[in-house]
């Protein structure tokens, strides 16, 4: 995605070299011909941004009247009113004014999805901040010679301040949880500013001070009555959607689930015409259910095919855009981004539900016991381990396995230790807020922000915190989402959804278990009968299990069995071959593992081998996207 960056001049570095460095950093953030770079170079460094021009189109950096303060701002503020608000004032203007007045506490309370960097040339002090959820990533590195920050890690690598080296601990966590923990990235010495992160650095310092200025409150048992809480939560959600829909022509990606359905039901009040788009293989039930919803709300609906061969052309681009931190088998949104731009949509409401529908979806409210061991066990049960240690012992070479053995669990314990004396449900909630949601969900919007903006209504501060304080059992089995849907659009609650394939209003833990078990049994019988019993209707947007056996097999083998891949010293060649054979023979389903291994090798080629220009065209729309409206 485009974004912001800062680079401090190194000792004895001539001014001309600073200009060259930031030009290279800006190029690393320019992913399309319509992106615009804006840079300000000074004696002590340079600050700038790359923008699509959709949000905050006025030129940046924003400067104070004396020219000493320079600010670059990425994202948008929501619902800025009262004493904060000056009519006609832009988001960057507001932040700069509050900072000049010494009102940093008020900056910390600003609602929105944003990140900014502010440089004081007079005092030679740097101040950077992300919102409470780190919805706009901001990476940084500090050396004895200086500091660099950017919205993408690749821009920091381009600065030359650090060499691109693998962080083995982050890789082990990526293979386990599908994301690194804490502030780690796949690159050594490059860190992610955490949720509610505030970074301060002064010229000459070899370290930056990073503080967490906010953390979510523990849930409140006194708010356990859904009937009593529903009106206030509904009001806050409607307000959040209205705030996010206020801007460029807006659309919604519409699946067969509840997150996007609820947003679309509310957005139709504020956006006319409302564009909706569903992507997935043509026979998946997402298309069926989403089309029924679109017809009911009267949206301009687009259906986008997701053929088996869509992935190879765009996988390197997706890995590049997300710094390798999103597995390539999750690039559904990226496949549709150019189509939205063609349709004239510039802002896409993104249905990341956070506490509304994440952990509570499978959460067992009757967990017995409290304490750190139960918290670790619940996280591992809740989200699974993508490549468990017993499988790592077979996949990885002995040297690499010895290096990373046990690291993910050890680091998970450390992640939970800050809330170890709290109930297990809160430990898992905190893990999601602090580590999982910022390190998984937000890379979807990041991958498509080169084309469209992605407001996040469910992450409006007021709504998020109101929901977060409801006890987990109030949200279990999507109770709150279904109640909100029936509150705003009861007609949509009668349309089936993909998890139970029954009307959305018909749900309970018993129904969910029965329906999921029924479909599992149907799939097994179809498999054991050799297809004589037809399989159930396609449930998933993509069918990687079969695609990796047939259409994507040659691509899979060309990367994972390539001599260069196998010679890196991470994988055991014989077992990689065995995995592919077992998958093709339908004895195992290694789709998730293949996605992780493919992502890592593509990351190696882009970030370590430096093959960006060979793998990705200058204009990404020159790619053969393989997707079409139907």
C-alpha positions in Angstrom: 0.0 0.0 0.0 1.2 3.6 -0.3 2.2 5.3 2.9 4.5 7.5 4.9 8.2 7.4 5.7 11.1 9.2 7.5 14.8 8.8 7.2 17.4 10.6 9.4 20.6 11.7 7.8 23.6 9.5 8.9 26.8 11.1 10.2 28.9 12.5 7.4 26.2 11.7 4.8 26.1 14.5 2.2 22.7 16.1 1.5 22.6 14.7 -2.1 22.8 11.2 -0.7 19.8 11.9 1.6 17.8 12.8 -1.5 18.9 9.7 -3.3 17.9 7.5 -0.3 14.4 8.9 0.2 13.8 8.7 -3.6 14.5 4.9 -3.4 12.3 4.6 -0.2 9.5 6.4 -2.0 9.8 4.1 -5.0 9.5 1.1 -2.7 6.1 2.4 -1.7 4.9 3.3 -5.2 3.0 0.3 -6.5 1.0 1.9 -9.4 1.4 4.7 -11.9 -1.3 6.8 -10.3 0.6 7.0 -7.0 2.2 10.3 -6.1 5.3 10.8 -4.0 5.8 14.0 -1.8 9.1 14.5 0.0 10.7 17.2 2.1 14.5 17.0 2.5 16.3 18.9 5.3 19.8 19.0 6.6 19.0 16.4 9.2 16.9 14.0 7.1 13.8 13.6 5.0 10.1 13.0 5.5 7.4 12.2 3.0 4.6 10.1 1.8 3.3 8.2 -1.3 -0.5 8.7 -1.8 -3.3 7.5 -4.1 -4.9 10.9 -3.6 -8.1 9.4 -2.3 -7.8 10.5 1.4 -6.2 13.8 2.5 -5.5 14.9 -1.1 -3.8 18.2 0.0 0.0 18.2 -0.3 2.1 16.8 2.6 4.2 17.1 4.6 2.2 19.6 6.6 4.4 22.3 8.1 4.2 24.6 11.1 4.2 28.3 10.5 7.9 28.5 11.3 8.7 25.5 9.2 10.3 23.6 12.0 7.6 20.9 12.3 6.9 18.5 9.5 4.1 16.0 9.6 3.0 13.2 7.3 -0.4 11.5 8.0 -1.8 8.2 6.6 -5.5 7.3 7.0 -8.4 9.2 8.3 -10.0 10.4 11.5 -13.6 9.6 12.4 -16.1 11.7 14.3 -13.7 14.5 15.3 -16.0 17.0 17.0 -16.3 19.3 19.9 -13.2 21.1 21.1 -11.0 19.2 18.7 -12.8 20.4 15.6 -12.1 23.5 13.5 -14.3 23.8 10.4 -12.4 23.2 7.2 -9.4 21.7 9.1 -7.9 18.5 7.6 -6.8 15.5 9.6 -3.1 16.4 9.4 -3.8 20.0 10.3 -5.6 18.9 13.4 -2.9 16.6 14.6 -0.2 19.3 14.0 -2.2 21.9 15.8 -2.8 19.7 18.9 0.9 18.7 19.0 2.0 22.4 18.8 -0.3 23.1 21.7 1.2 20.3 23.8 -2.1 18.4 23.8 -0.6 14.9 23.1 -3.2 13.2 25.3 -5.9 14.5 23.0 -4.0 13.1 20.0 -4.0 9.7 21.8 -7.8 9.9 22.1 -8.5 10.7 18.4 -10.8 8.2 16.8 -9.8 6.7 13.4 -7.7 4.4 11.3 -4.4 6.2 11.0 -0.6 6.5 11.5 1.5 9.6 11.4 5.2 10.7 11.7 6.1 14.2 13.0 9.7 15.6 12.9 10.8 18.7 14.9 13.8 20.1 13.1 14.6 22.6 15.9 14.8 20.1 18.7 15.7 17.2 16.4 13.0 15.0 18.0 10.8 12.5 16.2 7.3 11.5 17.3 5.3 8.8 15.6 2.0 7.1 16.4 -0.5 4.4 15.3 -4.1 4.2 16.2 -5.3 1.9 19.0 -5.5 -1.1 16.8 -2.5 -0.6 14.5 -4.8 -0.7 11.5 -2.3 1.3 9.5 1.1 -0.4 10.0 4.2 1.6 10.7 7.6 -0.2 10.8 10.8 1.2 12.2 14.5 0.5 12.8 17.1 2.3 14.9 20.8 1.9 14.6 23.8 3.8 16.0 23.7 5.9 12.9 20.1 6.9 12.7 16.4 5.9 12.4 14.0 5.0 9.5 10.3 4.5 9.6 7.8 3.6 6.9 4.4 2.1 6.2 6.1 -0.9 4.6 9.2 -2.7 5.8 10.6 -2.9 2.3 11.0 0.9 2.2 13.3 0.6 5.3 15.3 -2.0 3.5 15.6 0.3 0.5 17.1 3.0 2.7 20.1 0.8 3.3 20.0 1.4 7.0 19.7 -2.4 7.6 20.5 -5.4 5.5 17.6 -7.8 4.6 18.2 -10.7 7.0 15.7 -13.3 8.1 14.3 -13.2 11.7 14.2 -16.9 12.5 11.9 -16.5 15.5 9.4 -14.5 13.5 9.4 -17.2 10.8 8.8 -19.9 13.4 5.8 -18.0 14.7 4.6 -17.3 11.2 4.6 -21.1 10.4 2.8 -21.8 13.7 0.2 -19.0 14.0 0.1 -17.6 10.5 1.6 -14.4 11.9 4.6 -13.3 14.0 3.9 -12.3 17.6 4.5 -8.9 19.1 6.4 -6.4 17.1 8.5 -8.9 15.1 8.7 -9.0 11.3 10.4 -11.5 9.0 13.3 -9.0 8.8 15.8 -8.8 11.5 16.1 -5.3 13.2 12.8 -4.1 11.6 10.0 -3.8 14.1 6.2 -3.1 13.8 4.9 -0.3 16.0 2.3 -2.1 18.1 -1.4 -1.2 18.6 -1.7 2.1 20.4 2.1 2.5 19.8 3.8 5.8 20.4 7.5 6.2 19.3 9.8 8.9 20.4 13.4 9.4 19.3 16.0 12.1 19.6 18.9 12.8 17.3 22.0 10.8 18.3 20.1 8.2 20.3 20.8 4.5 19.5 17.3 3.5 20.7 13.8 4.7 20.4 11.3 4.8 23.3 8.1 2.9 22.4 5.1 3.2 24.8 1.6 1.8 24.7 -0.7 4.7 25.3 -3.9 2.6 25.6 -5.1 -1.0 26.2 -8.6 -2.4 26.1 -10.4 -2.7 29.4 -11.4 -6.1 30.7 -14.9 -7.1 30.0 -17.7 -6.0 32.4 -19.9 -8.8 33.8 -22.6 -6.2 34.7 -23.2 -5.8 30.9 -24.2 -9.4 30.5 -27.8 -8.7 29.3 -27.9 -8.7 25.5 -31.4 -7.3 25.5 -30.4 -4.3 27.6 -27.1 -3.6 25.7 -28.4 -4.0 22.2 -29.9 -0.5 21.6 -26.8 1.3 22.7 -24.5 -1.0 20.7 -26.7 -0.7 17.6 -26.6 3.1 17.8 -22.8 3.1 18.0 -22.6 0.7 15.0 -24.9 2.8 12.9 -22.8 5.9 13.8 -19.6 4.1 12.8 -20.9 3.1 9.4 -22.2 6.6 8.8 -18.7 8.0 9.6 -16.9 5.6 7.3 -19.4 6.0 4.5 -18.8 9.7 4.4 -16.4 10.1 1.6 -15.6 8.8 -1.9 -18.0 6.5 -3.7 -18.3 3.5 -1.4 -18.7 -0.2 -1.9 -18.8 -3.3 0.3 -17.3 -6.7 -0.4 -20.2 -9.1 0.2 -19.7 -12.7 1.2 -22.2 -15.2 2.5 -21.4 -14.5 6.1 -22.6 -12.0 8.6 -19.9 -9.3 8.9 -20.3 -7.8 5.4 -24.1 -8.4 5.4 -24.5 -6.3 8.4 -22.4 -3.5 7.0 -24.2 -3.5 3.7 -27.6 -3.4 5.5 -26.5 -0.1 7.2 -24.5 1.4 4.3 -27.4 1.4 1.9 -28.9 4.2 4.1 -25.9 6.5 3.3 -24.6 5.4 -0.1 -26.8 5.5 -3.2 -26.1 3.5 -5.3 -24.3 1.1 -3.1 -21.9 -1.2 -5.0 -21.4 -4.7 -3.7 -19.0 -7.3 -5.0 -18.6 -11.0 -4.2 -15.5 -13.0 -5.3 -14.9 -16.7 -5.2 -15.1 -19.7 -7.5 -18.3 -19.6 -9.5 -20.0 -22.5 -7.8 -19.4 -21.4 -4.2 -22.2 -20.7 -1.8 -20.8 -17.2 -1.1 -22.1 -16.2 -4.5 -25.5 -17.7 -3.9 -26.2 -16.2 -0.5 -24.5 -12.8 -1.3 -26.7 -12.4 -4.5 -29.8 -12.9 -2.3 -28.6 -10.3 0.1 -27.8 -7.8 -2.8 -31.2 -8.3 -4.3 -32.8 -7.7 -1.0 -31.0 -4.4 -0.3 -31.1 -3.2 -3.9 -27.3 -2.8 -4.4 -25.4 -2.7 -7.7 -24.0 -6.2 -7.4 -20.9 -7.5 -9.1 -19.9 -11.2 -9.1 -16.2 -12.0 -9.7 -14.9 -15.4 -10.7 -11.9 -16.8 -8.8 -10.5 -19.5 -11.1 -8.0 -22.1 -10.0 -5.1 -20.3 -11.9 -5.8 -16.8 -10.4 -3.0 -17.2 -7.8 0.3 -17.6 -9.7 0.3 -14.2 -11.4 -0.7 -12.2 -8.4 1.0 -14.1 -5.6 4.4 -12.3 -5.9 2.6 -8.9 -5.9 0.6 -9.9 -2.8 3.7 -11.0 -0.9 5.4 -7.8 -1.9 2.5 -5.6 -0.8 2.2 -7.3 2.6 5.9 -7.7 3.3 5.4 -11.5 3.3 3.2 -11.3 6.5 0.0 -12.6 4.8 -0.1 -16.1 3.5 -0.6 -16.2 -0.3 -3.7 -18.4 -0.2 -5.6 -15.5 1.4 -5.3 -13.0 -1.5 -9.0 -13.0 -2.3 -9.5 -9.3 -1.7 -6.4 -8.5 -3.8 -7.9 -10.4 -6.8 -10.9 -8.0 -6.8 -9.2 -4.6 -6.2 -8.7 -3.5 -9.8 -12.3 -4.4 -10.6 -13.5 -2.0 -7.9 -11.3 0.8 -9.3 -12.7 0.1 -12.8 -16.3 0.4 -11.4 -15.4 3.8 -10.0 -15.4 2.7 -6.3 -12.8 4.5 -4.3 -13.7 3.5 -0.8 -14.5 0.0 0.3 -16.1 -0.8 3.7 -14.1 -3.7 5.0 -15.9 -6.2 7.3 -13.2 -7.0 9.8 -15.4 -7.8 12.8 -12.8 -7.8 15.6 -14.4 -8.5 18.9 -17.9 -8.5 17.4 -17.3 -11.8 15.6 -13.7 -13.1 16.0 -12.9 -15.0 19.2 -16.6 -15.1 20.3 -17.5 -17.2 17.2 -16.0 -20.4 18.7 -15.6 -19.2 22.2 -16.5 -21.6 25.0 -17.9 -19.5 27.8 -17.7 -22.3 30.3 -13.9 -22.8 30.3 -12.9 -24.2 33.6 -10.0 -22.7 35.6 -7.9 -19.6 35.2 -4.3 -18.9 34.6 -1.5 -18.8 32.1 -1.3 -22.5 31.1 -5.0 -22.6 30.3 -4.7 -19.4 28.3 -1.9 -20.9 26.2 -3.9 -24.0 25.6 -7.0 -22.1 24.6 -5.1 -20.0 22.1 -3.7 -23.1 20.5 -7.1 -24.8 20.5 -8.9 -21.7 19.2 -6.7 -20.9 16.3 -4.8 -24.2 15.7 -1.2 -24.6 14.9 -0.5 -24.4 11.2 2.7 -26.4 11.2 2.9 -28.3 14.6 6.2 -29.2 16.0 6.0 -32.8 15.1 5.5 -31.8 11.4 8.3 -29.2 11.7 10.7 -32.0 12.7 10.0 -33.6 9.4 9.8 -30.5 7.1 12.8 -28.6 8.4 16.4 -29.5 8.3 17.9 -30.6 11.7 19.9 -27.4 12.0 17.0 -25.1 11.4 14.6 -27.1 13.5 17.0 -27.0 16.5 17.2 -23.3 16.1 13.4 -22.7 16.2 12.2 -25.6 18.3 9.8 -24.5 21.0 10.2 -20.8 20.2 6.5 -20.2 19.2 5.2 -21.6 22.5 7.8 -19.8 24.6 7.0 -16.5 22.9 3.2 -17.1 23.2 3.7 -17.6 27.0 5.6 -14.2 27.1 2.8 -12.6 25.1 0.2 -13.7 27.6 2.3 -13.0 30.8 1.1 -9.4 30.9 -2.4 -10.6 31.7 -1.5 -13.9 33.3 -3.6 -13.2 36.5 -6.8 -12.6 34.6 -9.5 -15.0 33.5 -8.8 -17.3 30.5 -11.4 -15.6 28.3 -9.7 -12.3 28.8 -6.3 -13.7 28.1 -7.5 -15.0 24.7 -9.3 -11.7 24.0 -6.2 -9.8 24.8 -4.1 -12.0 22.6 -6.5 -11.3 19.7 -6.5 -7.6 20.2 -2.8 -7.2 20.7 -1.4 -9.8 18.4 -3.8 -11.8 16.2 -6.1 -9.2 14.6 -3.4 -6.6 13.8 -1.2 -9.3 12.4 -3.7 -11.1 10.2 -6.9 -9.1 9.3 -5.3 -5.8 8.5 -3.0 -7.2 5.8 -6.1 -7.8 3.7 -6.9 -4.0 3.5 -3.1 -3.3 3.1 -3.0 -5.5 0.0 -5.7 -3.5 -1.8 -5.0 0.1 -0.7 -3.1 0.8 -3.9 -6.5 0.8 -5.6 -9.2 1.6 -3.0 -9.4 2.9 0.5 -10.7 0.6 3.3 -12.5 2.2 6.2 -13.1 -0.2 9.1 -16.4 0.5 10.7 -16.1 -2.2 13.3 -12.9 -0.5 14.5 -14.5 2.8 15.3 -13.3 3.4 18.9 -16.6 4.0 20.4 -18.2 0.9 18.9 -15.2 -1.4 19.4 -14.8 -0.6 23.1 -18.5 -0.9 23.8 -18.5 -4.4 22.3 -15.2 -5.3 23.9 -16.6 -4.8 27.3 -19.4 -7.2 26.8 -18.7 -10.6 28.4 -17.6 -13.2 25.8 -20.7 -15.4 26.3 -22.9 -12.4 25.1 -21.0 -12.6 21.8 -20.7 -16.4 21.6 -22.0 -18.2 18.5 -22.5 -14.8 16.8 -25.3 -13.9 19.1 -24.6 -10.2 19.0 -24.2 -10.0 15.3 -27.4 -11.9 14.6 -29.2 -9.7 17.1 -27.9 -6.6 15.4 -28.9 -7.9 12.0 -32.4 -8.6 13.2 -32.5 -5.1 14.8 -31.6 -3.3 11.6 -32.7 -5.6 8.7 -34.8 -8.6 9.9 -35.4 -9.5 6.2 -31.6 -10.3 5.9 -31.7 -12.6 8.9 -34.0 -14.9 6.9 -31.3 -15.4 4.2 -29.0 -18.3 4.7 -25.4 -17.9 5.7 -22.3 -19.9 5.0 -21.6 -21.3 8.4 -24.8 -23.3 8.9 -26.5 -23.0 5.5 -29.7 -22.1 7.4 -31.3 -18.7 7.9 -29.0 -16.4 9.9 -31.5 -16.1 12.7 -31.5 -19.9 13.3 -28.5 -20.5 15.3 -27.3 -22.0 18.5 -24.3 -24.0 19.6 -26.3 -27.2 19.0 -27.3 -26.2 15.5 -23.8 -25.1 14.5 -22.3 -28.4 15.8 -24.9 -30.4 14.0 -24.6 -28.6 10.7 -20.8 -28.6 10.6 -20.8 -32.3 11.5 -23.4 -33.1 8.9 -21.3 -31.4 6.1 -18.1 -33.1 7.3 -19.8 -36.5 7.1 -21.2 -35.7 3.7 -17.7 -34.8 2.4 -16.2 -38.0 3.9 -18.8 -40.2 2.3 -18.3 -38.5 -1.0 -14.6 -39.1 -0.7 -14.9 -42.7 0.3 -17.4 -43.5 -2.4 -15.1 -42.1 -5.1 -17.6 -39.4 -6.0 -20.6 -41.7 -6.4 -22.2 -39.7 -3.5 -22.0 -36.1 -4.8 -20.0 -33.7 -2.5 -21.9 -30.9 -0.7 -22.2 -27.6 -2.5 -18.9 -25.6 -2.6 -18.6 -23.8 0.7 -15.2 -22.0 0.4 -14.3 -19.2 -1.9 -11.3 -21.2 -3.1 -10.6 -24.9 -3.3 -6.9 -25.1 -2.7 -7.1 -28.7 -1.6 -8.0 -29.8 -5.1 -6.3 -26.9 -7.0 -2.9 -27.9 -5.5 -3.6 -31.4 -6.8 -4.4 -30.5 -10.3 -4.4 -26.9 -11.7 -1.8 -25.5 -9.4 0.4 -28.6 -9.0 3.0 -27.6 -11.5 3.3 -24.1 -10.0 3.6 -25.6 -6.5 6.3 -28.0 -7.6 8.2 -25.3 -9.6 8.6 -23.3 -6.5 8.9 -25.7 -3.6 11.0 -28.3 -5.5 13.1 -25.7 -7.2 16.9 -26.3 -6.6 17.2 -22.8 -5.2 14.4 -23.3 -2.7 15.8 -26.6 -1.5 19.4 -25.3 -1.3 18.5 -22.6 1.2 18.9 -25.0 4.1 15.4 -24.7 5.7 13.5 -27.6 4.2 14.3 -31.3 3.8 13.8 -32.0 0.1 12.7 -35.6 0.5 9.9 -34.7 2.9 8.7 -31.8 0.7 8.3 -34.3 -2.1 6.5 -36.7 0.2 4.1 -33.9 1.2 3.2 -33.2 -2.4 2.8 -36.9 -3.2 0.5 -37.5 -0.2 -1.5 -34.4 -1.0 -2.0 -35.4 -4.6 -2.9 -38.9 -3.6 -5.6 -37.4 -1.2 -4.0 -39.0 1.8 -3.4 -35.6 3.4 -4.5 -32.0 3.0 -1.5 -29.8 3.2 -3.1 -26.7 1.6 -2.4 -24.4 4.6 1.2 -25.6 4.9 1.8 -25.2 1.2 0.4 -21.6 1.4 2.9 -20.8 4.2 5.9 -22.4 2.5 5.1 -20.8 -0.9 4.8 -17.4 0.8 8.1 -17.8 2.5 10.0 -18.7 -0.7 8.4 -15.9 -2.6 9.4 -13.5 0.2 13.0 -14.9 -0.1 13.1 -14.1 -3.8 11.6 -10.7 -3.4 13.4 -9.4 -0.2 16.6 -11.5 0.1 17.4 -12.2 -3.6 16.2 -8.7 -4.7 14.1 -10.0 -7.6 11.2 -7.5 -7.3 11.6 -6.1 -10.8 11.8 -9.6 -12.3 8.7 -10.8 -10.6 6.4 -7.8 -10.5 5.7 -5.4 -13.4 6.0 -1.6 -12.9 2.2 -1.3 -13.5 0.5 -4.1 -11.5 -2.6 -3.8 -13.8 -0.4 -5.3 -16.5 -0.7 -8.6 -14.8 -3.0 -11.3 -16.1 -5.4 -11.2 -13.1 -7.5 -14.2 -14.6 -10.6 -12.9 -12.9 -13.8 -11.6 -14.6 -17.2 -10.4 -13.8 -19.9 -13.0 -14.5 
